[in-house]
Amino acid sequence: MLLIGIEQEFVFADEGGHYLDADNTPYETFSSIVDRFPACDGDDAFLGCKSLERFPKRCYVEGFERHDENGSVVETIPKGLEIRTLPHASVSELVNEFRQSYAVTMDLAGQAGLFPVLTSRHPFKNRLELDRHIGQSERAARSESRLELARRAMLSHGLHVNVSVQGFSAERMQDLVEKVRYYTPSLIPWSYSSPFYEGGAFEGLCARNYFRAGSRSMADADARQGSLVLEFRGFDACSDAVLLSALLQLFCGFVLDDTLPGRSQEQDVNRLMRSALTGFNDPEFRQEGAAVLNAARAVLGHEGSALDLLSERWETNESCAAEMKRCFARTGSIMECITGRYAF
């Protein structure tokens, strides 16, 4: 049996249309929303506490966690909110749960004068003033490479997929990780939603993955509560329930497929950067994308119809990023192009 859960990060603008980030927005702006988000009995059996939570919730403040000398979290420097789900055996049940949490979260955010904007990388800044928050003891406890990873993470936002498969040995899970690493450049173009960089149009479709390809592992496996779990961090933030369902069905079919031959012990930085620039316009990724679709359809059987949307997008290399770049060419306004694009 396959179990799947997700986490997606959301960033926001205020009623004046200003993009909110850690430089201009305090933790309390987001924690006041999470404080009002309901806790669900039994969630602590599956979810851990995040940020300064006392009980794990399906919505929490996402950001850079500062720790004291004992390792306890003392502050979260926020970049937005994250919505997560329990593990599910059914994609439809997962999406339904996610939609419910999204509705509650965005209603509370709206009451606070905030609304979500669709982007997977900060569209205006290439660096935040994170270092002014970091004390000497924390600098001593974290290597410069870890701090730089944290700085980069504060600029990006995406969809993380967590999968466990009953009966998969550690060796088979490692083989799956290597399979995911190989095919990631051909799995992710359907999700692209980060076409802006430093206040203008990015030359490609995915600034998020282009600039983190060499620093952020997009697939790993670790033990959680007695199970081996694959975490995939390659997808950009997802705009709507139909696309989310299609991406998750694709990934489930891909995980269970045993015909695709590609494997890579390390993620290929060059291929990831090429994919971020061109998507399925690159002949290599176009061919691999078709192979991934066909393999997933074969596994899913009658549920394969959920992939029809992806087939259509593969034909034309369509994505939210492509739509937003066309919008920017018309309007010249990034905020206009990333606003009002969520449909959960």
Wavefront OBJ file of the C-alpha trace (Angstrom):
o trace
v 0.000 0.000 0.000
v 1.214 3.485 -0.865
v 0.644 6.389 1.524
v 1.078 9.969 0.372
v 1.033 13.312 2.152
v 1.931 16.826 1.084
v 3.085 20.197 2.373
v 2.717 23.422 0.414
v 4.099 26.824 1.320
v 2.082 29.989 0.700
v 3.268 33.580 0.562
v 1.026 36.614 0.834
v 0.329 40.218 -0.037
v -1.520 42.759 2.084
v -4.602 44.775 1.157
v -2.379 47.432 -0.388
v -0.905 44.877 -2.776
v 2.489 44.778 -1.074
v 4.434 41.510 -1.204
v 5.124 40.252 2.326
v 8.437 38.727 3.367
v 10.672 38.425 6.418
v 12.081 41.917 5.894
v 8.730 43.670 6.249
v 6.452 41.284 8.164
v 6.727 40.112 11.793
v 6.072 36.569 12.978
v 2.892 37.666 14.740
v 1.227 38.562 11.429
v 1.158 34.875 10.527
v 1.057 33.298 13.990
v -2.212 35.128 14.731
v -3.737 33.192 11.817
v -2.311 29.861 12.969
v -3.510 30.508 16.532
v -7.082 30.595 15.211
v -6.657 27.564 12.959
v -8.349 24.566 14.626
v -6.328 21.667 15.984
v -7.498 18.171 15.068
v -7.563 15.351 17.600
v -5.106 12.617 16.762
v -2.927 14.676 14.418
v -0.035 14.420 16.870
v 0.219 10.729 15.953
v 1.300 11.751 12.441
v 2.534 15.353 12.580
v 5.300 16.955 14.587
v 5.262 20.420 16.126
v 6.609 23.177 13.902
v 7.845 26.646 14.746
v 6.615 27.532 18.248
v 3.605 25.188 18.215
v 2.509 23.449 21.401
v 0.322 21.041 19.414
v 0.815 20.181 15.734
v -1.645 21.785 13.339
v -2.261 21.312 9.627
v -1.318 24.962 9.110
v 1.762 26.544 10.649
v 4.186 29.443 10.232
v 6.969 28.508 7.823
v 10.329 30.213 8.031
v 13.797 30.177 9.535
v 13.780 28.689 13.028
v 16.220 30.174 15.536
v 17.398 27.968 18.396
v 18.868 28.552 21.837
v 21.980 26.817 23.168
v 19.877 23.779 24.108
v 18.455 23.422 20.618
v 14.963 24.667 21.468
v 13.169 26.926 18.993
v 13.032 30.484 20.332
v 11.922 32.397 17.242
v 10.698 31.820 13.715
v 11.600 34.390 11.080
v 8.577 34.024 8.790
v 8.228 33.682 5.063
v 4.553 32.675 5.087
v 2.236 29.817 5.981
v 2.465 26.130 5.210
v -0.448 23.716 4.886
v 0.231 20.015 5.374
v -1.858 16.879 5.236
v -1.967 13.564 6.981
v -0.758 10.543 4.988
v -3.492 9.098 2.764
v -3.943 5.982 0.658
v -6.134 7.969 -1.759
v -5.145 11.077 -3.709
v -8.758 12.258 -3.770
v -9.011 12.044 0.025
v -5.721 13.909 0.375
v -6.846 16.688 -1.961
v -10.169 16.992 -0.122
v -8.373 17.384 3.196
v -5.980 19.927 1.706
v -8.850 21.946 0.233
v -10.586 22.060 3.611
v -7.443 23.318 5.340
v -6.844 25.808 2.537
v -10.378 27.199 2.877
v -10.008 27.710 6.628
v -6.521 29.195 6.300
v -7.427 31.676 3.601
v -10.619 32.728 5.352
v -8.583 33.549 8.457
v -5.914 35.254 6.359
v -8.563 37.325 4.597
v -9.928 38.482 7.941
v -6.384 39.652 8.736
v -6.164 41.565 5.451
v -3.881 39.083 3.685
v -4.341 37.143 0.456
v -2.144 34.467 -1.135
v -0.059 35.111 -4.226
v 1.177 32.343 -6.498
v 4.935 32.244 -6.847
v 7.592 29.700 -5.967
v 10.450 32.153 -5.568
v 10.582 35.703 -4.276
v 9.885 37.696 -7.453
v 11.572 40.902 -6.301
v 14.548 40.078 -4.076
v 17.592 37.870 -4.382
v 18.496 38.149 -0.705
v 16.744 38.914 2.575
v 18.211 40.597 5.642
v 18.327 37.293 7.506
v 21.784 37.722 9.012
v 20.734 40.559 11.305
v 18.635 37.999 13.232
v 21.387 35.403 13.676
v 23.465 35.574 16.862
v 27.063 34.487 17.354
v 26.113 31.267 19.166
v 23.958 30.234 16.225
v 26.722 31.068 13.782
v 29.040 28.858 15.802
v 26.523 25.999 15.783
v 25.749 26.159 12.049
v 28.246 25.913 9.236
v 28.305 28.701 6.675
v 26.981 26.246 4.073
v 23.951 25.486 6.279
v 23.334 29.180 6.834
v 23.525 29.831 3.108
v 21.026 27.021 2.510
v 18.703 28.686 5.023
v 19.104 32.049 3.285
v 18.154 30.494 -0.050
v 15.244 28.571 1.457
v 13.692 31.814 2.673
v 13.362 32.909 -0.958
v 11.639 29.798 -2.308
v 8.264 28.183 -1.743
v 6.938 24.937 -3.146
v 5.051 21.687 -2.881
v 6.685 18.816 -0.999
v 5.407 15.278 -1.513
v 5.987 12.554 1.097
v 5.506 8.926 0.077
v 5.894 5.596 1.847
v 5.243 2.194 0.307
v 4.469 -0.800 2.479
v 6.975 -3.573 1.876
v 9.694 -1.385 0.358
v 13.066 -2.340 1.821
v 15.767 0.233 2.498
v 17.509 -0.887 -0.687
v 14.373 -0.491 -2.780
v 13.664 2.916 -1.273
v 17.196 4.036 -2.115
v 16.676 2.799 -5.670
v 13.488 4.883 -5.791
v 15.396 7.957 -4.602
v 17.908 7.459 -7.415
v 15.071 7.012 -9.902
v 13.441 10.243 -8.735
v 16.745 12.102 -8.963
v 17.194 10.992 -12.551
v 13.679 11.871 -13.738
v 13.130 15.055 -11.702
v 13.922 17.395 -14.645
v 11.099 15.701 -16.575
v 8.658 15.433 -13.656
v 8.610 19.073 -12.626
v 7.864 21.251 -15.703
v 4.109 20.731 -15.276
v 4.320 22.536 -11.934
v 6.416 25.571 -12.841
v 5.193 28.784 -11.202
v 8.282 30.930 -10.598
v 8.870 32.968 -13.780
v 10.031 36.190 -12.096
v 13.400 37.241 -10.705
v 14.595 40.507 -9.143
v 11.540 42.440 -10.301
v 11.422 41.257 -13.901
v 10.719 38.259 -16.085
v 13.095 35.340 -15.568
v 14.708 34.085 -18.772
v 13.130 30.679 -18.244
v 10.134 29.173 -16.444
v 11.410 28.221 -12.995
v 13.721 30.627 -11.186
v 13.249 28.584 -8.006
v 14.860 25.400 -9.278
v 17.350 27.173 -11.520
v 19.001 28.898 -8.580
v 18.815 26.040 -6.080
v 19.728 23.130 -8.379
v 23.245 22.932 -6.990
v 22.434 23.443 -3.324
v 19.116 21.785 -2.431
v 18.540 18.050 -2.655
v 15.141 17.465 -4.249
v 14.724 13.831 -3.175
v 15.740 12.028 0.010
v 14.481 9.153 2.123
v 14.492 8.901 5.887
v 12.801 6.980 8.689
v 9.716 8.558 10.229
v 7.731 6.839 12.933
v 9.037 3.455 11.890
v 8.458 3.887 8.142
v 10.795 4.818 5.320
v 9.495 7.996 3.684
v 10.576 9.545 0.396
v 10.401 13.345 0.427
v 10.279 15.002 -2.990
v 10.847 18.765 -3.067
v 10.935 19.358 -6.811
v 7.438 20.631 -7.581
v 6.744 24.361 -7.597
v 3.744 25.671 -5.657
v 0.543 24.288 -7.148
v -2.281 26.600 -8.194
v -5.458 24.516 -8.037
v -7.055 21.238 -7.012
v -7.239 19.782 -10.527
v -3.531 20.293 -11.191
v -2.629 19.094 -7.695
v -4.614 15.890 -8.169
v -2.985 15.267 -11.546
v 0.542 15.836 -10.217
v -0.024 13.532 -7.262
v -1.545 10.779 -9.406
v 1.430 11.109 -11.731
v 3.871 10.822 -8.857
v 2.101 7.809 -7.348
v 2.117 6.023 -10.692
v 5.764 6.949 -11.168
v 6.700 5.582 -7.737
v 4.962 2.244 -8.351
v 6.232 1.861 -11.921
v 8.986 -0.713 -12.408
v 9.779 -0.135 -16.095
v 11.558 3.234 -16.264
v 15.304 2.497 -16.340
v 16.937 5.834 -15.428
v 18.864 6.129 -12.153
v 21.208 8.765 -10.722
v 23.031 8.699 -7.393
v 23.246 12.498 -7.409
v 20.910 15.068 -8.895
v 22.161 16.417 -12.196
v 22.567 20.172 -11.742
v 22.961 20.870 -15.446
v 19.806 18.960 -16.392
v 17.818 20.672 -13.639
v 18.924 24.103 -14.801
v 18.126 23.276 -18.428
v 14.691 22.054 -17.400
v 14.092 25.259 -15.425
v 14.881 27.301 -18.521
v 13.022 25.365 -21.212
v 10.644 22.823 -19.701
v 9.297 20.433 -22.306
v 10.648 22.507 -25.175
v 13.895 20.627 -24.593
v 13.702 17.439 -26.735
v 15.300 15.305 -24.016
v 12.793 16.313 -21.358
v 9.925 16.161 -23.819
v 10.740 12.532 -24.576
v 11.278 11.652 -20.922
v 8.097 13.465 -19.891
v 6.106 11.348 -22.327
v 7.761 8.197 -20.976
v 6.905 9.162 -17.399
v 3.288 9.884 -18.365
v 2.917 6.571 -20.179
v 4.487 4.615 -17.330
v 2.209 6.255 -14.771
v -0.879 5.616 -16.930
v 0.012 1.939 -17.181
v 0.198 1.671 -13.389
v -2.924 3.731 -12.654
v -5.225 1.925 -15.075
v -8.683 3.490 -15.074
v -7.430 6.302 -12.802
v -5.036 7.349 -15.553
v -7.628 9.779 -16.926
v -6.484 12.167 -14.188
v -3.346 12.642 -16.275
v -5.202 14.042 -19.304
v -4.513 17.598 -18.108
v -0.794 16.849 -17.996
v -0.887 15.381 -21.493
v -2.444 18.599 -22.774
v 0.161 20.717 -21.010
v 2.979 18.506 -22.246
v 1.838 19.078 -25.836
v 2.241 22.859 -25.591
v 4.739 23.191 -22.696
v 1.991 25.033 -20.811
v 2.322 25.913 -17.129
v 1.316 28.570 -14.639
v 4.731 30.128 -15.254
v 4.061 30.411 -18.986
v 0.664 31.994 -18.288
v 2.184 34.497 -15.874
v 4.927 35.482 -18.315
v 2.281 36.233 -20.945
v 0.413 38.292 -18.351
v 3.582 40.227 -17.533
v 4.198 40.942 -21.221
v 0.727 42.532 -21.345
v 0.647 44.354 -18.023
v 4.210 44.875 -16.810
v 2.956 44.187 -13.267
v 4.287 41.174 -11.377
v 1.772 41.600 -8.555
v -1.123 41.599 -10.993
v 0.209 38.412 -12.593
v 0.645 36.436 -9.353
v -2.583 37.589 -7.687
v -5.870 35.678 -7.755
v -4.402 32.507 -9.240
v -5.262 29.998 -6.525
v -8.370 27.865 -7.027
v -8.721 25.340 -4.233
l 1 2 3 4 5 6 7 8 9 10 11 12 13 14 15 16 17 18 19 20 21 22 23 24 25 26 27 28 29 30 31 32 33 34 35 36 37 38 39 40 41 42 43 44 45 46 47 48 49 50 51 52 53 54 55 56 57 58 59 60 61 62 63 64 65 66 67 68 69 70 71 72 73 74 75 76 77 78 79 80 81 82 83 84 85 86 87 88 89 90 91 92 93 94 95 96 97 98 99 100 101 102 103 104 105 106 107 108 109 110 111 112 113 114 115 116 117 118 119 120 121 122 123 124 125 126 127 128 129 130 131 132 133 134 135 136 137 138 139 140 141 142 143 144 145 146 147 148 149 150 151 152 153 154 155 156 157 158 159 160 161 162 163 164 165 166 167 168 169 170 171 172 173 174 175 176 177 178 179 180 181 182 183 184 185 186 187 188 189 190 191 192 193 194 195 196 197 198 199 200 201 202 203 204 205 206 207 208 209 210 211 212 213 214 215 216 217 218 219 220 221 222 223 224 225 226 227 228 229 230 231 232 233 234 235 236 237 238 239 240 241 242 243 244 245 246 247 248 249 250 251 252 253 254 255 256 257 258 259 260 261 262 263 264 265 266 267 268 269 270 271 272 273 274 275 276 277 278 279 280 281 282 283 284 285 286 287 288 289 290 291 292 293 294 295 296 297 298 299 300 301 302 303 304 305 306 307 308 309 310 311 312 313 314 315 316 317 318 319 320 321 322 323 324 325 326 327 328 329 330 331 332 333 334 335 336 337 338 339 340 341 342 343 344
